[in-house]
Structure formats: C-alpha cells, structure tokens
Amino acid sequence: MSVETKVEDPADPAGDFSVYRNPLVSVTMASTFFLKLVSFLCIPFMTIYLSKNVDAPPYVIGVIVGLSQIGSLTAGFFSGVLADRVGKRLVLLVGLFGSALVFLLFFLTATFLKGSSAFPVVFGLLNACSGVMSAFFWPVTQVLMADSLPKERRPAVFRHRYVLTNFAVGIGPPVGAFLGIASARAAFVISGCSYLVFAVAFWRLTRGTGFGVSEVSEVSDSSGEASQRRSFGGALKVLGADRVFRGLTLSMILFTLAYCQIETNLSAIVSGGFADGVRFFSILLTVNAVAVIVLQPPATMISRRLSPRRTILLGNALFAVVCLLFPVAEFGKTGLVALVVLVSMAEVLVVPTVSVVADELAPPSMRGTYFGAATLRNLGLGAGPAAGGLVLASFDRGLLFVFMGLCGVAAWAVILFTLRENSGADTGPSPEPV
C-alpha cells in the first residue's frame, strides 16, 4: 500500500521521539491523550449522573452504563474488517464524527428528555452507540501508526500510546471534578467538540493519502482468495486458523479478567478493612496511575533486552506470583501499595507488548482486522467485576487474590504453549543490525 507519509530513519539520533516528526503520528498521539481525557470527564460519572436522574434500581443503571462496553465489543471485529475493505480513513472518520454526534445527542437528551420515561431508553441507546463509535476509531489509530512507521519504531510508539492513555484516564476524573463539570451536561459538550476538532484534523491530514484506499483493491489475486479473506466470514476463518493470535487473545482476556479486580472488587476489601477505606482506595488508584507512568522506563529497558514472548511471560509471571503470595502477607496499607505497584509493573510489561505482537502477527493487508479482533480482550474487563464479586461473596476475601493469581498462571501458560519465540527482540532505535 502506498501511503503519502514520511518514513522515519531508524538511525535518527533523536531516538524514540523522532517518530513525532511524522504529522500523522503526532496528531494520533495527541488525539489519544485529549480524547481519552475528555471522555473520562463523562465515563466514570455516568453511574452518578443516572442515579440522580433516573428512577431505577442500581442493576438497571448498571446495564445502561455497561451498554457502551457491549457496543465496543460487538463492533470491534467488524470495524477492523471494514477498515481493510473500504479504507481506514473512512472508518476512522465515521468513528470520530459519529462520536462527536453521540456526545451532542447526550447533551440534547439530558436537556430535553430528562425526567421523561424515554430518557433511560434513549440514554442507553446512545451509550451503546458511543461504544460502537469508539470501536471504529481506536483500533484504526493503531493501524495508521503501524502503517506510517518502520517496524523497529512501532514498539516505542505503542508504549508511548499506552502511557498517554493511562495518564489521561488518571487525570480526567479529578480535572472534571475540580472544574465542576463531572457528571454535568457541560462534559458532553466538551467531549463532543473535542472529537469534532480531531475529526477535522484527521480528515485534512489523511486527504489524498493511501489510507483512503481499500486493501482489497490493492491486492491482486487471480484466484479471488484475497478478496474472500477480507469478507467477514473469510476474516473469521483467517483469525480462527491463527493459533498464535487465538492464544494471545485468550491470554489477554485472562489477564484483564484478573487485573480489573484492582479497580473494582478491591474496593470492597479496602473499604471494609480500614476506617478510611474509601479514601485509601482512591489513593491506591492514584498509585496505580502514577506507577504505570514511572515504571515505563525500566519496562522499556526490559522489553529491549527480551523478545516480546519473554516480556509477556515475565509480566504474567510477576502478576501471578505477587497475587498468589499476597494472602500470606498482612492486609496492611503498605502491603496493598506494594501489591498495586508490582501489579502495575506487570501491566506495563504485558499490555503494550501485546500490541507489538499483534502488529507482528497481522499481514499488512489485514492489520485492521487483527487490531479490531484484538478488542475481544475486553471481555475480561466486562466479566471481571462479576467474577470477582462472586468469589468475594462465596469465599474468604484472601481468595480474591488467589483467583487473580490463578488467572495470571493461566495467562502465562497460554502464552508459553501458543506464542512462538521471536528471535528479534525489540531493539529500540539502534541503527546497528541485530
């Protein structure tokens, strides 16, 4: 595929940050930070907003809030296949302009339908649409960066993207609370306008480039096999036959199933175990966000010396060992802080490296399909709170950590037996052959 973007020189002495000379990479990373930031002016406060404005039991409100995740999971695979069939630019712009429209409709719904019987129904439908639009946008941005950079530059960009995402998620809610716009209609307007700004930026930046071209139209195959592979059914067959990708996805589902307990069910243990439990839990979440950023340099050094397979294995092993040994220690505040820091280290080893492996596994003409299908890892995030809650309701609280550790062991085992060793570890910006 011919893409009219600047290709970075691997020997550039500016190092990893030289990739930001590419305008598309710079705008994509800026959108990653700012759009996550403004989205988290709204997302964490959806439950609070609905509980104030909808006369419904908590589980109904939970269903309405969860529709966004369902929409994202449902649309992730299809958006990836569409990106390969009709062009990444179209799918990207639909996701961005669509998200801007959804947030505007959130504002109009909150203004004119609040208090009516239609309000929760319309709000739920819009929340599902928000998830669908995010699935159109976020996977494709990873594909755009992968297509715009040489292979040796991509791991650094995926790591930077992950840090920016966590930074935005960490400061979004407190910024919204400080400005007084969290759980208020103004947050919908700010989010919608932000998506619209970046939609226009991407529209201008990708105009006339190869990103608007369908991969199917660029691949010549007299047998028609290439076209068949890019149908929805054909894409499913390709993904289903890729044993390594299946294992990678299953491993991430297990990892996220366990990891999400830190942000969900751990609150029940902390709030019940300490007099200032609610306040201390908020501190733990802040420690998690800060640790993800601070631990990035050592994680980068490790990933440069190990293959992606060994990096993921190390991260899963660290996660499993820490969680399995934790019940032996006291449930003191120092121990919980140490737990969160070590689990954060496992996170920064595993999650960005999975994107690197997905990029390596994907054929160039099917990157959209692979990155879209990779969103299935969020099944763990969807099922994790309920699974952990069931463990807490049925057993001693210490077994929640055993459950997390066993999921980590399972994730480690899946990688061990399915992911092939990659002889080319992430070498970073070194210009010398490895």
C-alpha positions in Angstrom: 0.0 0.0 0.0 1.3 3.4 -0.9 0.9 5.9 1.9 2.0 9.5 1.5 3.6 9.9 4.9 7.2 10.4 5.9 9.0 7.2 6.8 11.3 7.6 9.8 15.0 6.8 9.6 15.8 4.1 12.1 19.3 5.6 12.6 17.9 9.0 13.6 19.8 10.1 16.7 16.7 11.7 18.2 15.7 8.3 19.4 12.2 7.1 20.0 10.8 10.6 20.0 11.8 11.2 16.4 8.6 9.5 15.3 6.7 12.6 16.2 8.2 14.4 13.2 5.6 12.4 11.3 2.4 14.6 11.4 0.1 11.7 11.4 1.8 10.1 14.4 1.8 13.4 16.3 -1.9 14.0 15.7 -2.8 10.5 16.5 -0.9 10.6 19.9 -2.5 14.0 20.7 -5.9 12.6 20.0 -5.1 9.6 22.2 -4.4 11.8 25.1 -7.1 14.5 24.7 -10.0 12.3 23.6 -9.3 9.9 26.5 -9.1 12.9 28.8 -12.4 14.4 27.8 -14.2 11.0 27.6 -13.2 10.4 31.2 -14.9 13.7 32.2 -18.1 11.7 31.5 -17.5 7.9 31.7 -16.6 7.5 35.4 -19.5 9.6 36.4 -22.2 8.0 34.2 -23.5 6.0 37.1 -23.7 9.0 39.4 -25.4 11.0 36.7 -28.0 8.3 36.0 -28.7 7.6 39.7 -29.6 11.3 40.2 -31.8 11.5 37.1 -33.3 8.0 36.6 -35.7 6.4 39.0 -34.5 2.8 38.5 -32.8 0.2 40.7 -28.9 0.0 40.6 -28.8 -3.1 38.4 -30.8 -1.3 35.7 -28.4 1.7 35.8 -25.5 -0.8 35.7 -27.0 -2.3 32.5 -27.3 1.1 30.9 -23.7 2.0 31.7 -22.5 -1.4 30.5 -24.1 -0.9 27.1 -21.0 1.1 26.0 -18.7 -1.9 26.6 -21.1 -4.2 24.8 -21.3 -1.9 21.8 -17.5 -1.7 21.7 -17.0 -5.5 21.9 -19.7 -6.1 19.2 -18.3 -3.6 16.8 -14.5 -4.1 17.3 -14.1 -7.0 14.9 -16.4 -5.6 12.2 -14.8 -2.2 12.2 -11.4 -3.8 11.6 -12.6 -5.8 8.7 -14.4 -2.8 7.3 -11.1 -0.8 7.6 -9.4 -3.3 5.4 -12.3 -3.5 2.9 -13.4 0.2 2.4 -10.3 2.0 3.7 -9.0 3.0 7.1 -9.7 6.7 6.5 -13.5 6.2 6.1 -13.8 4.0 9.2 -11.7 6.4 11.2 -13.8 9.5 10.2 -17.1 7.7 10.8 -15.9 6.8 14.3 -14.7 10.4 15.1 -17.7 12.3 13.6 -20.0 9.7 15.0 -18.6 10.1 18.5 -19.0 13.9 18.2 -22.6 13.4 17.2 -23.3 10.9 20.0 -22.0 13.3 22.7 -24.1 16.2 21.2 -27.1 13.9 21.4 -26.2 13.1 25.0 -26.4 16.8 25.8 -29.7 17.2 24.0 -31.2 14.2 25.7 -30.1 15.4 29.1 -31.5 18.8 28.3 -34.9 18.0 26.8 -35.8 14.4 27.9 -34.6 14.4 31.5 -37.4 13.2 33.7 -39.4 11.5 30.9 -39.9 7.8 30.5 -37.9 7.8 27.3 -34.8 9.3 29.0 -33.2 6.0 30.2 -34.0 4.2 26.9 -32.5 6.9 24.7 -29.5 7.3 27.0 -28.9 3.6 26.9 -29.0 3.5 23.1 -26.6 6.5 22.9 -24.3 4.8 25.3 -24.2 1.7 23.1 -23.6 3.9 20.0 -20.7 5.5 21.9 -19.1 2.1 22.3 -19.6 1.3 18.7 -18.1 4.6 17.5 -15.1 4.1 19.8 -14.5 0.7 18.3 -14.4 2.3 14.9 -11.8 4.9 16.0 -9.4 3.4 18.5 -8.2 0.2 16.7 -7.7 2.1 13.4 -5.4 4.7 15.0 -3.0 1.9 15.9 -3.1 0.6 12.4 -2.4 4.2 11.0 0.7 4.5 13.2 1.9 1.0 12.3 1.4 1.8 8.6 3.3 5.1 8.9 6.4 3.8 10.7 9.1 1.3 10.1 8.8 -1.9 12.1 11.6 -1.0 14.6 9.9 2.2 15.6 6.4 0.7 16.3 7.1 -0.8 19.8 8.2 2.7 21.1 5.0 4.3 19.8 2.8 1.6 21.3 4.5 2.1 24.6 4.1 5.9 24.4 0.4 5.5 23.5 -0.2 3.2 26.5 1.4 5.7 28.9 -0.6 8.6 27.4 -3.8 6.7 27.7 -3.2 5.9 31.4 -2.2 9.5 32.1 -5.4 10.8 30.5 -7.5 8.3 32.3 -5.8 9.2 35.6 -6.2 12.9 35.4 -9.6 13.1 33.6 -11.9 12.5 36.5 -10.1 14.8 39.0 -9.9 17.5 36.4 -13.6 17.2 35.8 -14.4 17.2 39.5 -12.1 20.3 40.1 -13.7 22.3 37.2 -17.2 21.2 38.4 -18.2 19.7 35.1 -18.1 16.0 36.1 -21.5 14.3 35.8 -22.8 17.6 34.3 -24.2 18.3 30.8 -21.2 20.6 30.0 -18.9 17.5 29.9 -20.9 16.1 27.0 -20.5 19.4 25.0 -16.7 19.5 25.7 -16.3 15.9 24.7 -18.3 16.3 21.5 -16.4 19.4 20.4 -13.1 17.7 21.1 -14.0 14.7 18.9 -15.1 17.1 16.2 -11.8 19.0 16.3 -9.8 15.8 15.8 -12.2 14.5 13.2 -11.5 17.6 11.1 -7.7 17.3 11.8 -7.7 13.7 10.6 -9.9 14.5 7.6 -7.4 17.1 6.4 -4.3 15.1 7.3 -5.4 11.9 5.5 -6.9 13.5 2.5 -5.3 12.2 -0.7 -3.3 9.5 1.1 -3.3 5.8 0.7 -5.3 5.4 3.9 -8.5 6.1 1.9 -7.8 3.1 -0.3 -9.3 -0.4 0.3 -6.7 -3.1 0.9 -8.8 -5.4 -1.2 -8.5 -3.2 -4.2 -4.7 -3.1 -3.8 -4.1 -6.8 -3.7 -4.2 -8.7 -6.9 -5.1 -12.3 -6.6 -6.4 -14.1 -9.7 -8.0 -16.9 -7.6 -10.1 -14.3 -5.7 -8.6 -15.7 -2.4 -7.5 -12.3 -1.2 -11.0 -10.8 -1.6 -12.5 -13.8 0.1 -10.1 -13.4 3.1 -11.4 -9.9 3.6 -15.1 -10.8 3.8 -16.4 -11.1 7.3 -16.6 -14.8 7.0 -13.2 -15.1 5.4 -11.6 -12.9 8.1 -13.1 -15.1 10.7 -11.5 -18.1 9.1 -8.1 -16.4 8.9 -8.3 -15.4 12.6 -9.6 -18.8 13.6 -6.7 -20.5 11.8 -4.2 -18.3 13.5 -3.4 -20.3 16.6 -0.9 -17.8 17.9 -3.4 -14.9 17.7 -6.1 -17.0 19.4 -3.7 -17.8 22.2 -2.6 -14.1 22.5 -6.3 -13.0 22.8 -7.2 -15.7 25.3 -4.2 -14.8 27.4 -5.2 -11.1 27.5 -8.8 -12.0 28.4 -7.5 -13.9 31.4 -5.0 -11.1 32.3 -7.7 -8.4 32.1 -10.2 -10.6 34.0 -7.7 -10.6 36.9 -6.3 -7.1 36.6 -9.6 -5.3 36.7 -10.1 -6.6 40.3 -7.7 -3.8 41.3 -10.0 -1.1 40.1 -13.3 -2.9 41.1 -13.6 -5.5 43.8 -10.5 -4.5 45.7 -12.6 -1.5 46.8 -14.8 -3.9 48.8 -11.8 -5.3 50.7 -10.2 -1.9 51.3 -13.4 -0.1 52.4 -14.3 -2.9 54.8 -10.8 -3.3 56.2 -9.9 0.3 57.1 -11.7 3.1 58.8 -10.7 5.4 55.9 -11.1 2.7 53.3 -12.8 4.8 50.7 -10.2 7.5 50.8 -7.4 4.9 50.9 -8.8 3.1 47.8 -8.8 6.4 45.9 -5.1 6.7 46.9 -4.4 3.2 45.6 -6.0 4.1 42.2 -3.7 7.2 42.1 -0.7 5.0 42.9 -1.7 2.7 40.1 -1.9 5.6 37.6 1.4 7.1 38.7 3.2 3.7 38.8 2.2 3.0 35.2 4.0 6.2 34.1 7.0 6.0 36.4 7.7 2.3 35.7 7.7 2.8 31.9 11.5 3.4 31.6 12.5 0.2 33.4 9.8 -1.8 31.5 11.2 -0.3 28.2 14.7 -1.4 29.2 13.5 -4.9 29.9 11.5 -5.2 26.7 14.5 -4.2 24.7 16.6 -7.0 26.1 13.9 -9.7 25.8 11.8 -10.9 23.0 8.1 -9.9 23.1 7.2 -13.5 24.1 9.6 -13.5 27.1 8.4 -10.0 28.0 4.8 -11.1 28.2 5.8 -14.3 30.1 7.7 -12.2 32.6 4.8 -9.8 33.1 2.3 -12.6 33.6 4.7 -14.5 36.0 5.2 -11.4 38.1 1.5 -10.8 38.3 0.7 -14.4 39.3 3.4 -14.7 41.9 2.6 -11.3 43.6 -1.1 -12.2 43.7 -0.6 -15.8 45.0 1.8 -14.7 47.7 -0.2 -11.7 48.8 -2.7 -13.6 51.1 0.3 -14.9 53.1 1.2 -11.3 54.0 -0.8 -8.9 56.2 -3.5 -6.9 54.6 -1.8 -3.7 55.7 -1.7 -0.4 53.8 2.0 -0.8 52.9 1.3 -4.3 51.5 -1.5 -3.1 49.4 0.5 -0.2 48.0 3.3 -2.7 47.2 0.8 -5.0 45.6 -0.5 -2.2 43.3 3.0 -1.1 42.3 4.1 -4.6 41.4 0.9 -5.4 39.5 1.4 -2.1 37.6 4.9 -3.3 36.6 3.3 -6.4 35.3 0.7 -4.3 33.4 3.3 -2.2 31.6 5.3 -5.3 30.6 2.3 -7.1 29.2 -0.2 -4.7 27.6 2.0 -2.6 25.3 3.9 -5.7 24.2 0.7 -7.4 23.2 0.1 -4.6 20.7 3.6 -5.2 19.3 2.9 -8.9 18.9 -0.5 -8.3 17.2 1.3 -6.0 14.8 3.9 -8.6 14.0 1.2 -11.3 13.5 -1.0 -9.3 11.2 -0.5 -9.5 7.5 0.0 -5.9 6.2 -3.3 -6.0 4.3 -5.2 -7.3 7.4 -3.9 -5.0 10.2 -7.4 -3.5 10.7 -8.9 -7.0 11.1 -6.3 -8.1 13.6 -6.4 -4.9 15.7 -10.2 -4.9 15.6 -10.4 -8.5 16.7 -7.8 -7.7 19.5 -10.6 -5.7 21.2 -12.0 -9.1 22.3 -9.6 -8.9 25.2 -12.1 -6.5 26.8 -14.3 -9.5 27.5 -12.1 -9.8 30.6 -12.9 -6.3 31.7 -16.6 -7.0 31.2 -16.8 -10.3 33.1 -14.1 -9.5 35.7 -16.2 -7.5 38.2 -19.0 -10.1 38.3 -16.5 -13.0 38.6 -14.5 -11.3 41.3 -17.7 -10.3 43.1 -18.8 -14.0 43.1 -15.5 -15.0 44.6 -15.9 -12.4 47.4 -19.5 -13.4 48.1 -18.7 -17.1 48.3 -15.2 -17.3 49.9 -12.8 -15.5 52.2 -11.5 -12.2 50.9 -8.0 -13.5 50.5 -9.2 -15.9 47.9 -9.8 -13.0 45.5 -6.1 -12.6 45.2 -5.7 -16.4 44.7 -8.3 -16.1 41.9 -6.3 -13.3 40.4 -3.1 -15.3 40.7 -4.6 -18.4 39.1 -5.8 -16.3 36.1 -2.2 -14.9 35.8 -0.9 -18.5 35.8 -3.4 -19.5 33.1 -2.5 -16.4 31.0 1.2 -17.3 31.4 0.6 -20.9 30.4 -1.4 -19.9 27.3 1.5 -17.7 26.1 4.1 -20.4 26.9 2.3 -23.0 24.7 1.0 -20.9 21.8 3.2 -17.9 21.2 6.3 -18.8 19.2 9.7 -17.4 20.3 10.6 -14.3 18.3 14.3 -14.2 17.6 14.1 -10.4 17.0 13.5 -8.7 20.4 12.6 -5.0 20.4 15.9 -3.4 19.7 14.7 0.2 20.0 16.2 2.9 17.8 19.6 1.2 17.4 20.8 1.6 13.8 23.0 -1.4 14.0 21.8 -4.8 12.8 20.9 -7.3 15.4 
